[in-house]
């Protein structure tokens, strides 16, 4: 029970970002239903189909129902193609958010200086002075947190001379489940 059970929600957040141009259908086995609309606000947007690049700058806010991402800048890098830009999961090479990155969804929260999502590897890398991942009162922190969204593995590392930190608060329900399984925390 000490594991963070939030990777499907993280996956959903970055599908939201991939859906920047209001694509309402995502072709994955986990998400076949129509998705709610994505609302993006920023001080400025620059799209360069020739360079396969889209950037949102200044007070960036991405929302979809109960999911929210805020950052200073959001960059979307497309796979090089001679064709017209069309945003799909397969056409996005990398998405990065930088500057005061905060991601809120359900009971989860991420705070970092940067967040990079790599669709081909299905990995999310958050980093910064102290990248933090919260689930209610539970917390993991380090200079870099790598989430493998396919295998559901989390790797946390820290700068030289510093340590990673994990705090888990057991609820009464968690304790009952552990006792039923004869596991002591």
Biotite code that builds the C-alpha atoms (Angstrom):
import biotite.structure as struc

atoms = struc.array([
    struc.Atom([0.000, 0.000, 0.000], chain_id="A", res_id=1, res_name="UNK", atom_name="CA", element="C"),
    struc.Atom([3.006, 2.327, 0.372], chain_id="A", res_id=2, res_name="UNK", atom_name="CA", element="C"),
    struc.Atom([3.173, 2.790, -3.405], chain_id="A", res_id=3, res_name="UNK", atom_name="CA", element="C"),
    struc.Atom([1.703, 5.838, -5.093], chain_id="A", res_id=4, res_name="UNK", atom_name="CA", element="C"),
    struc.Atom([-1.303, 4.788, -7.164], chain_id="A", res_id=5, res_name="UNK", atom_name="CA", element="C"),
    struc.Atom([-1.515, 7.735, -9.510], chain_id="A", res_id=6, res_name="UNK", atom_name="CA", element="C"),
    struc.Atom([0.163, 6.775, -12.774], chain_id="A", res_id=7, res_name="UNK", atom_name="CA", element="C"),
    struc.Atom([-3.079, 6.453, -14.720], chain_id="A", res_id=8, res_name="UNK", atom_name="CA", element="C"),
    struc.Atom([-3.944, 10.003, -13.652], chain_id="A", res_id=9, res_name="UNK", atom_name="CA", element="C"),
    struc.Atom([-0.464, 11.241, -14.682], chain_id="A", res_id=10, res_name="UNK", atom_name="CA", element="C"),
    struc.Atom([-0.950, 9.510, -18.032], chain_id="A", res_id=11, res_name="UNK", atom_name="CA", element="C"),
    struc.Atom([-4.300, 11.277, -18.397], chain_id="A", res_id=12, res_name="UNK", atom_name="CA", element="C"),
    struc.Atom([-2.714, 14.673, -17.693], chain_id="A", res_id=13, res_name="UNK", atom_name="CA", element="C"),
    struc.Atom([-0.187, 14.295, -20.445], chain_id="A", res_id=14, res_name="UNK", atom_name="CA", element="C"),
    struc.Atom([-2.773, 12.971, -22.853], chain_id="A", res_id=15, res_name="UNK", atom_name="CA", element="C"),
    struc.Atom([-4.584, 16.253, -22.081], chain_id="A", res_id=16, res_name="UNK", atom_name="CA", element="C"),
    struc.Atom([-1.491, 18.214, -23.061], chain_id="A", res_id=17, res_name="UNK", atom_name="CA", element="C"),
    struc.Atom([-1.080, 16.165, -26.235], chain_id="A", res_id=18, res_name="UNK", atom_name="CA", element="C"),
    struc.Atom([-4.671, 17.068, -27.054], chain_id="A", res_id=19, res_name="UNK", atom_name="CA", element="C"),
    struc.Atom([-3.754, 20.758, -27.160], chain_id="A", res_id=20, res_name="UNK", atom_name="CA", element="C"),
    struc.Atom([-5.614, 21.463, -30.356], chain_id="A", res_id=21, res_name="UNK", atom_name="CA", element="C"),
    struc.Atom([-8.827, 20.088, -28.827], chain_id="A", res_id=22, res_name="UNK", atom_name="CA", element="C"),
    struc.Atom([-8.514, 16.601, -30.253], chain_id="A", res_id=23, res_name="UNK", atom_name="CA", element="C"),
    struc.Atom([-11.292, 14.822, -28.437], chain_id="A", res_id=24, res_name="UNK", atom_name="CA", element="C"),
    struc.Atom([-10.397, 11.224, -29.163], chain_id="A", res_id=25, res_name="UNK", atom_name="CA", element="C"),
    struc.Atom([-7.244, 9.443, -28.024], chain_id="A", res_id=26, res_name="UNK", atom_name="CA", element="C"),
    struc.Atom([-6.458, 6.077, -29.597], chain_id="A", res_id=27, res_name="UNK", atom_name="CA", element="C"),
    struc.Atom([-5.243, 4.076, -26.616], chain_id="A", res_id=28, res_name="UNK", atom_name="CA", element="C"),
    struc.Atom([-6.675, 0.969, -25.067], chain_id="A", res_id=29, res_name="UNK", atom_name="CA", element="C"),
    struc.Atom([-7.149, 2.722, -21.728], chain_id="A", res_id=30, res_name="UNK", atom_name="CA", element="C"),
    struc.Atom([-8.969, 5.778, -23.081], chain_id="A", res_id=31, res_name="UNK", atom_name="CA", element="C"),
    struc.Atom([-11.381, 4.976, -25.881], chain_id="A", res_id=32, res_name="UNK", atom_name="CA", element="C"),
    struc.Atom([-14.214, 7.269, -24.864], chain_id="A", res_id=33, res_name="UNK", atom_name="CA", element="C"),
    struc.Atom([-14.531, 10.848, -26.001], chain_id="A", res_id=34, res_name="UNK", atom_name="CA", element="C"),
    struc.Atom([-12.488, 13.192, -23.812], chain_id="A", res_id=35, res_name="UNK", atom_name="CA", element="C"),
    struc.Atom([-13.824, 16.410, -22.296], chain_id="A", res_id=36, res_name="UNK", atom_name="CA", element="C"),
    struc.Atom([-12.581, 19.592, -23.982], chain_id="A", res_id=37, res_name="UNK", atom_name="CA", element="C"),
    struc.Atom([-9.122, 20.942, -23.151], chain_id="A", res_id=38, res_name="UNK", atom_name="CA", element="C"),
    struc.Atom([-8.911, 24.618, -22.201], chain_id="A", res_id=39, res_name="UNK", atom_name="CA", element="C"),
    struc.Atom([-5.532, 26.335, -22.638], chain_id="A", res_id=40, res_name="UNK", atom_name="CA", element="C"),
    struc.Atom([-4.744, 29.864, -21.573], chain_id="A", res_id=41, res_name="UNK", atom_name="CA", element="C"),
    struc.Atom([-1.439, 31.683, -22.051], chain_id="A", res_id=42, res_name="UNK", atom_name="CA", element="C"),
    struc.Atom([-0.204, 35.196, -22.639], chain_id="A", res_id=43, res_name="UNK", atom_name="CA", element="C"),
    struc.Atom([1.140, 34.123, -26.036], chain_id="A", res_id=44, res_name="UNK", atom_name="CA", element="C"),
    struc.Atom([1.105, 31.142, -28.418], chain_id="A", res_id=45, res_name="UNK", atom_name="CA", element="C"),
    struc.Atom([3.475, 30.561, -31.308], chain_id="A", res_id=46, res_name="UNK", atom_name="CA", element="C"),
    struc.Atom([2.977, 27.651, -33.711], chain_id="A", res_id=47, res_name="UNK", atom_name="CA", element="C"),
    struc.Atom([5.521, 26.778, -36.365], chain_id="A", res_id=48, res_name="UNK", atom_name="CA", element="C"),
    struc.Atom([4.251, 23.947, -38.606], chain_id="A", res_id=49, res_name="UNK", atom_name="CA", element="C"),
    struc.Atom([7.441, 24.155, -40.676], chain_id="A", res_id=50, res_name="UNK", atom_name="CA", element="C"),
    struc.Atom([9.570, 23.537, -37.566], chain_id="A", res_id=51, res_name="UNK", atom_name="CA", element="C"),
    struc.Atom([7.028, 21.117, -36.038], chain_id="A", res_id=52, res_name="UNK", atom_name="CA", element="C"),
    struc.Atom([6.875, 23.171, -32.836], chain_id="A", res_id=53, res_name="UNK", atom_name="CA", element="C"),
    struc.Atom([4.226, 24.864, -30.674], chain_id="A", res_id=54, res_name="UNK", atom_name="CA", element="C"),
    struc.Atom([4.968, 27.051, -27.655], chain_id="A", res_id=55, res_name="UNK", atom_name="CA", element="C"),
    struc.Atom([2.677, 28.631, -25.079], chain_id="A", res_id=56, res_name="UNK", atom_name="CA", element="C"),
    struc.Atom([4.316, 31.401, -23.041], chain_id="A", res_id=57, res_name="UNK", atom_name="CA", element="C"),
    struc.Atom([3.392, 33.312, -19.925], chain_id="A", res_id=58, res_name="UNK", atom_name="CA", element="C"),
    struc.Atom([0.915, 32.214, -17.274], chain_id="A", res_id=59, res_name="UNK", atom_name="CA", element="C"),
    struc.Atom([0.186, 28.930, -19.034], chain_id="A", res_id=60, res_name="UNK", atom_name="CA", element="C"),
    struc.Atom([-2.847, 27.104, -17.680], chain_id="A", res_id=61, res_name="UNK", atom_name="CA", element="C"),
    struc.Atom([-4.128, 23.830, -19.126], chain_id="A", res_id=62, res_name="UNK", atom_name="CA", element="C"),
    struc.Atom([-7.373, 22.440, -17.720], chain_id="A", res_id=63, res_name="UNK", atom_name="CA", element="C"),
    struc.Atom([-9.648, 19.528, -18.465], chain_id="A", res_id=64, res_name="UNK", atom_name="CA", element="C"),
    struc.Atom([-12.401, 18.896, -15.944], chain_id="A", res_id=65, res_name="UNK", atom_name="CA", element="C"),
    struc.Atom([-10.575, 18.313, -12.616], chain_id="A", res_id=66, res_name="UNK", atom_name="CA", element="C"),
    struc.Atom([-7.053, 18.269, -14.106], chain_id="A", res_id=67, res_name="UNK", atom_name="CA", element="C"),
    struc.Atom([-4.931, 21.420, -14.116], chain_id="A", res_id=68, res_name="UNK", atom_name="CA", element="C"),
    struc.Atom([-1.365, 22.166, -15.209], chain_id="A", res_id=69, res_name="UNK", atom_name="CA", element="C"),
    struc.Atom([0.256, 25.563, -14.737], chain_id="A", res_id=70, res_name="UNK", atom_name="CA", element="C"),
    struc.Atom([3.704, 26.689, -15.891], chain_id="A", res_id=71, res_name="UNK", atom_name="CA", element="C"),
    struc.Atom([5.543, 29.677, -17.281], chain_id="A", res_id=72, res_name="UNK", atom_name="CA", element="C"),
    struc.Atom([6.139, 27.959, -20.643], chain_id="A", res_id=73, res_name="UNK", atom_name="CA", element="C"),
    struc.Atom([4.820, 24.859, -22.413], chain_id="A", res_id=74, res_name="UNK", atom_name="CA", element="C"),
    struc.Atom([6.616, 23.529, -25.515], chain_id="A", res_id=75, res_name="UNK", atom_name="CA", element="C"),
    struc.Atom([5.307, 20.805, -27.818], chain_id="A", res_id=76, res_name="UNK", atom_name="CA", element="C"),
    struc.Atom([7.835, 19.187, -30.194], chain_id="A", res_id=77, res_name="UNK", atom_name="CA", element="C"),
    struc.Atom([6.387, 17.241, -33.116], chain_id="A", res_id=78, res_name="UNK", atom_name="CA", element="C"),
    struc.Atom([7.950, 14.338, -34.992], chain_id="A", res_id=79, res_name="UNK", atom_name="CA", element="C"),
    struc.Atom([9.554, 15.697, -38.166], chain_id="A", res_id=80, res_name="UNK", atom_name="CA", element="C"),
    struc.Atom([7.304, 15.234, -41.148], chain_id="A", res_id=81, res_name="UNK", atom_name="CA", element="C"),
    struc.Atom([6.784, 16.854, -44.499], chain_id="A", res_id=82, res_name="UNK", atom_name="CA", element="C"),
    struc.Atom([3.053, 16.648, -43.963], chain_id="A", res_id=83, res_name="UNK", atom_name="CA", element="C"),
    struc.Atom([0.874, 19.210, -42.256], chain_id="A", res_id=84, res_name="UNK", atom_name="CA", element="C"),
    struc.Atom([1.035, 19.235, -38.468], chain_id="A", res_id=85, res_name="UNK", atom_name="CA", element="C"),
    struc.Atom([-1.683, 17.181, -36.826], chain_id="A", res_id=86, res_name="UNK", atom_name="CA", element="C"),
    struc.Atom([-1.616, 16.570, -33.107], chain_id="A", res_id=87, res_name="UNK", atom_name="CA", element="C"),
    struc.Atom([-1.941, 12.957, -32.095], chain_id="A", res_id=88, res_name="UNK", atom_name="CA", element="C"),
    struc.Atom([-0.114, 10.926, -29.468], chain_id="A", res_id=89, res_name="UNK", atom_name="CA", element="C"),
    struc.Atom([2.046, 9.418, -32.207], chain_id="A", res_id=90, res_name="UNK", atom_name="CA", element="C"),
    struc.Atom([2.972, 12.797, -33.716], chain_id="A", res_id=91, res_name="UNK", atom_name="CA", element="C"),
    struc.Atom([4.311, 14.321, -30.476], chain_id="A", res_id=92, res_name="UNK", atom_name="CA", element="C"),
    struc.Atom([7.989, 13.693, -29.812], chain_id="A", res_id=93, res_name="UNK", atom_name="CA", element="C"),
    struc.Atom([8.312, 15.623, -26.546], chain_id="A", res_id=94, res_name="UNK", atom_name="CA", element="C"),
    struc.Atom([6.365, 18.007, -24.328], chain_id="A", res_id=95, res_name="UNK", atom_name="CA", element="C"),
    struc.Atom([8.099, 20.141, -21.765], chain_id="A", res_id=96, res_name="UNK", atom_name="CA", element="C"),
    struc.Atom([6.750, 22.543, -19.206], chain_id="A", res_id=97, res_name="UNK", atom_name="CA", element="C"),
    struc.Atom([9.097, 24.892, -17.382], chain_id="A", res_id=98, res_name="UNK", atom_name="CA", element="C"),
    struc.Atom([8.993, 27.516, -14.681], chain_id="A", res_id=99, res_name="UNK", atom_name="CA", element="C"),
    struc.Atom([6.871, 26.987, -11.570], chain_id="A", res_id=100, res_name="UNK", atom_name="CA", element="C"),
    struc.Atom([5.336, 23.767, -12.894], chain_id="A", res_id=101, res_name="UNK", atom_name="CA", element="C"),
    struc.Atom([2.330, 22.583, -10.905], chain_id="A", res_id=102, res_name="UNK", atom_name="CA", element="C"),
    struc.Atom([0.051, 19.725, -11.817], chain_id="A", res_id=103, res_name="UNK", atom_name="CA", element="C"),
    struc.Atom([-3.155, 19.098, -9.818], chain_id="A", res_id=104, res_name="UNK", atom_name="CA", element="C"),
    struc.Atom([-5.549, 16.215, -10.319], chain_id="A", res_id=105, res_name="UNK", atom_name="CA", element="C"),
    struc.Atom([-7.834, 14.426, -7.904], chain_id="A", res_id=106, res_name="UNK", atom_name="CA", element="C"),
    struc.Atom([-5.818, 13.955, -4.713], chain_id="A", res_id=107, res_name="UNK", atom_name="CA", element="C"),
    struc.Atom([-2.439, 14.287, -6.438], chain_id="A", res_id=108, res_name="UNK", atom_name="CA", element="C"),
    struc.Atom([-0.078, 17.204, -6.923], chain_id="A", res_id=109, res_name="UNK", atom_name="CA", element="C"),
    struc.Atom([3.312, 17.650, -8.606], chain_id="A", res_id=110, res_name="UNK", atom_name="CA", element="C"),
    struc.Atom([5.567, 20.658, -8.068], chain_id="A", res_id=111, res_name="UNK", atom_name="CA", element="C"),
    struc.Atom([8.817, 21.078, -10.012], chain_id="A", res_id=112, res_name="UNK", atom_name="CA", element="C"),
    struc.Atom([10.905, 23.508, -11.997], chain_id="A", res_id=113, res_name="UNK", atom_name="CA", element="C"),
    struc.Atom([10.467, 21.421, -15.158], chain_id="A", res_id=114, res_name="UNK", atom_name="CA", element="C"),
    struc.Atom([8.364, 18.526, -16.405], chain_id="A", res_id=115, res_name="UNK", atom_name="CA", element="C"),
    struc.Atom([9.232, 16.637, -19.581], chain_id="A", res_id=116, res_name="UNK", atom_name="CA", element="C"),
    struc.Atom([6.988, 14.016, -21.134], chain_id="A", res_id=117, res_name="UNK", atom_name="CA", element="C"),
    struc.Atom([8.465, 11.653, -23.736], chain_id="A", res_id=118, res_name="UNK", atom_name="CA", element="C"),
    struc.Atom([5.596, 9.840, -25.523], chain_id="A", res_id=119, res_name="UNK", atom_name="CA", element="C"),
    struc.Atom([7.858, 7.380, -27.424], chain_id="A", res_id=120, res_name="UNK", atom_name="CA", element="C"),
    struc.Atom([9.306, 6.142, -24.109], chain_id="A", res_id=121, res_name="UNK", atom_name="CA", element="C"),
    struc.Atom([6.098, 6.798, -22.142], chain_id="A", res_id=122, res_name="UNK", atom_name="CA", element="C"),
    struc.Atom([8.127, 8.556, -19.433], chain_id="A", res_id=123, res_name="UNK", atom_name="CA", element="C"),
    struc.Atom([7.571, 11.677, -17.385], chain_id="A", res_id=124, res_name="UNK", atom_name="CA", element="C"),
    struc.Atom([10.638, 13.374, -15.903], chain_id="A", res_id=125, res_name="UNK", atom_name="CA", element="C"),
    struc.Atom([10.132, 16.126, -13.321], chain_id="A", res_id=126, res_name="UNK", atom_name="CA", element="C"),
    struc.Atom([13.105, 17.957, -11.913], chain_id="A", res_id=127, res_name="UNK", atom_name="CA", element="C"),
    struc.Atom([14.250, 21.002, -10.069], chain_id="A", res_id=128, res_name="UNK", atom_name="CA", element="C"),
    struc.Atom([15.689, 22.191, -6.803], chain_id="A", res_id=129, res_name="UNK", atom_name="CA", element="C"),
    struc.Atom([13.223, 19.910, -5.007], chain_id="A", res_id=130, res_name="UNK", atom_name="CA", element="C"),
    struc.Atom([10.834, 18.123, -7.337], chain_id="A", res_id=131, res_name="UNK", atom_name="CA", element="C"),
    struc.Atom([7.885, 16.911, -5.265], chain_id="A", res_id=132, res_name="UNK", atom_name="CA", element="C"),
    struc.Atom([5.098, 14.456, -5.849], chain_id="A", res_id=133, res_name="UNK", atom_name="CA", element="C"),
    struc.Atom([2.197, 14.402, -3.366], chain_id="A", res_id=134, res_name="UNK", atom_name="CA", element="C"),
    struc.Atom([-0.725, 12.077, -2.764], chain_id="A", res_id=135, res_name="UNK", atom_name="CA", element="C"),
    struc.Atom([-2.839, 13.486, 0.063], chain_id="A", res_id=136, res_name="UNK", atom_name="CA", element="C"),
    struc.Atom([-0.322, 13.712, 2.952], chain_id="A", res_id=137, res_name="UNK", atom_name="CA", element="C"),
    struc.Atom([2.192, 11.376, 1.262], chain_id="A", res_id=138, res_name="UNK", atom_name="CA", element="C"),
    struc.Atom([5.228, 12.879, -0.432], chain_id="A", res_id=139, res_name="UNK", atom_name="CA", element="C"),
    struc.Atom([8.271, 11.888, -2.468], chain_id="A", res_id=140, res_name="UNK", atom_name="CA", element="C"),
    struc.Atom([10.980, 14.412, -3.274], chain_id="A", res_id=141, res_name="UNK", atom_name="CA", element="C"),
    struc.Atom([14.354, 14.620, -4.966], chain_id="A", res_id=142, res_name="UNK", atom_name="CA", element="C"),
    struc.Atom([16.106, 16.600, -7.649], chain_id="A", res_id=143, res_name="UNK", atom_name="CA", element="C"),
    struc.Atom([14.761, 14.265, -10.372], chain_id="A", res_id=144, res_name="UNK", atom_name="CA", element="C"),
    struc.Atom([11.721, 12.009, -10.403], chain_id="A", res_id=145, res_name="UNK", atom_name="CA", element="C"),
    struc.Atom([11.290, 9.672, -13.371], chain_id="A", res_id=146, res_name="UNK", atom_name="CA", element="C"),
    struc.Atom([7.915, 8.017, -13.843], chain_id="A", res_id=147, res_name="UNK", atom_name="CA", element="C"),
    struc.Atom([7.770, 5.138, -16.294], chain_id="A", res_id=148, res_name="UNK", atom_name="CA", element="C"),
    struc.Atom([4.084, 5.234, -17.179], chain_id="A", res_id=149, res_name="UNK", atom_name="CA", element="C"),
    struc.Atom([4.176, 1.865, -18.891], chain_id="A", res_id=150, res_name="UNK", atom_name="CA", element="C"),
    struc.Atom([5.818, -0.187, -16.123], chain_id="A", res_id=151, res_name="UNK", atom_name="CA", element="C"),
    struc.Atom([4.523, 2.072, -13.302], chain_id="A", res_id=152, res_name="UNK", atom_name="CA", element="C"),
    struc.Atom([8.046, 2.359, -11.867], chain_id="A", res_id=153, res_name="UNK", atom_name="CA", element="C"),
    struc.Atom([9.260, 5.470, -10.090], chain_id="A", res_id=154, res_name="UNK", atom_name="CA", element="C"),
    struc.Atom([12.942, 6.409, -9.853], chain_id="A", res_id=155, res_name="UNK", atom_name="CA", element="C"),
    struc.Atom([13.964, 9.266, -7.586], chain_id="A", res_id=156, res_name="UNK", atom_name="CA", element="C"),
    struc.Atom([17.479, 10.703, -7.485], chain_id="A", res_id=157, res_name="UNK", atom_name="CA", element="C"),
    struc.Atom([19.094, 13.643, -5.773], chain_id="A", res_id=158, res_name="UNK", atom_name="CA", element="C"),
    struc.Atom([22.042, 15.928, -6.267], chain_id="A", res_id=159, res_name="UNK", atom_name="CA", element="C"),
    struc.Atom([25.412, 14.906, -4.887], chain_id="A", res_id=160, res_name="UNK", atom_name="CA", element="C"),
    struc.Atom([25.450, 15.375, -1.131], chain_id="A", res_id=161, res_name="UNK", atom_name="CA", element="C"),
    struc.Atom([21.653, 15.343, -0.843], chain_id="A", res_id=162, res_name="UNK", atom_name="CA", element="C"),
    struc.Atom([19.206, 12.518, -0.217], chain_id="A", res_id=163, res_name="UNK", atom_name="CA", element="C"),
    struc.Atom([15.833, 11.615, -1.632], chain_id="A", res_id=164, res_name="UNK", atom_name="CA", element="C"),
    struc.Atom([12.870, 11.823, 0.712], chain_id="A", res_id=165, res_name="UNK", atom_name="CA", element="C"),
    struc.Atom([9.714, 9.735, 0.997], chain_id="A", res_id=166, res_name="UNK", atom_name="CA", element="C"),
    struc.Atom([7.023, 10.309, 3.584], chain_id="A", res_id=167, res_name="UNK", atom_name="CA", element="C"),
    struc.Atom([4.040, 8.011, 3.785], chain_id="A", res_id=168, res_name="UNK", atom_name="CA", element="C"),
    struc.Atom([1.227, 8.515, 6.265], chain_id="A", res_id=169, res_name="UNK", atom_name="CA", element="C"),
    struc.Atom([-0.727, 5.350, 6.950], chain_id="A", res_id=170, res_name="UNK", atom_name="CA", element="C"),
    struc.Atom([-4.469, 5.843, 7.287], chain_id="A", res_id=171, res_name="UNK", atom_name="CA", element="C"),
    struc.Atom([-6.626, 3.618, 9.472], chain_id="A", res_id=172, res_name="UNK", atom_name="CA", element="C"),
    struc.Atom([-7.875, 1.906, 6.306], chain_id="A", res_id=173, res_name="UNK", atom_name="CA", element="C"),
    struc.Atom([-4.265, 1.273, 5.186], chain_id="A", res_id=174, res_name="UNK", atom_name="CA", element="C"),
    struc.Atom([-3.414, -0.202, 8.589], chain_id="A", res_id=175, res_name="UNK", atom_name="CA", element="C"),
    struc.Atom([-6.427, -2.535, 8.462], chain_id="A", res_id=176, res_name="UNK", atom_name="CA", element="C"),
    struc.Atom([-5.449, -3.707, 4.967], chain_id="A", res_id=177, res_name="UNK", atom_name="CA", element="C"),
    struc.Atom([-1.853, -4.306, 6.097], chain_id="A", res_id=178, res_name="UNK", atom_name="CA", element="C"),
    struc.Atom([-3.022, -6.202, 9.173], chain_id="A", res_id=179, res_name="UNK", atom_name="CA", element="C"),
    struc.Atom([-5.290, -8.374, 7.028], chain_id="A", res_id=180, res_name="UNK", atom_name="CA", element="C"),
    struc.Atom([-2.275, -9.194, 4.862], chain_id="A", res_id=181, res_name="UNK", atom_name="CA", element="C"),
    struc.Atom([-0.066, -9.744, 7.961], chain_id="A", res_id=182, res_name="UNK", atom_name="CA", element="C"),
    struc.Atom([2.347, -6.991, 6.905], chain_id="A", res_id=183, res_name="UNK", atom_name="CA", element="C"),
    struc.Atom([3.888, -4.605, 9.411], chain_id="A", res_id=184, res_name="UNK", atom_name="CA", element="C"),
    struc.Atom([4.865, -1.114, 8.192], chain_id="A", res_id=185, res_name="UNK", atom_name="CA", element="C"),
])
